[in-house]
Amino acid sequence: MNDTERTGSLPLPTIRRYPLYLREIKAMISRGDLHVSSAALAETLDLDPVLTRKDLAMAGVPGKPRRGYPAQELENAINRALGWDSVTDAVLVGAGSLGQALLGYAGFEEHNISLAVAFDSDPAKISLTFHGVKVRPMADLPRLVKRLRIKIGILTVPSSAAQACADALVAAGIVAIWNFTAVQLVVPQGVIVQNVDLAQSLAVLSHAISSQGQA
């Protein structure tokens, strides 16, 4: 999926900006602001004000001249657009160091994502509980994912196991995979994969630091 594609009725770049807007809208509400100006949001986030106005219009909340958008209604509308207005269950595959860190990430709860269960192939981790989430054997994955009707899988396994684990998730009914491995997964049409390549991000940072040192 690239930046020109759409997810549902929204362009992907708009979806990626919505959490930025939400953060600022929540801060405004906490300060007692009843209305949100698209121009003020754009200035705070260093975005094109025309682009921000178009993004907010897609949320479906009408704004008023010189007053802006009703803050609480806009927050609720963006949450609905992102699917964050109701709890969505997810599973994690790979309860190593990165997986355990994600199990403890408080942001999931903030955005109504509930990690229902974790899976691992290491016998030493089976039945352990990390941040309130119990680790189950991989053999239980098909049964539990289907029974709980879970649609999101988080993949934090070694690269050598990534494709096999992705295949197991898809076979169990998972339709969206958050992939923290360096493997480009092959999945059926209709299954969404969001890649998080830590090596690529680190390369960008390292190159920037190196370039500064050579300046």
Helices and strands as residue ranges (DSSP letters): E 6-7, E 10-11, H 12-30, E 35-36, H 38-45, H 49-57, E 69-70, H 71-82, E 88-93, H 97-103, H 107-110, E 113-120, E 129-130, E 133-137, G 138-140, H 141-148, E 152-155, H 159-172, E 176-179, E 192-195, H 198-214
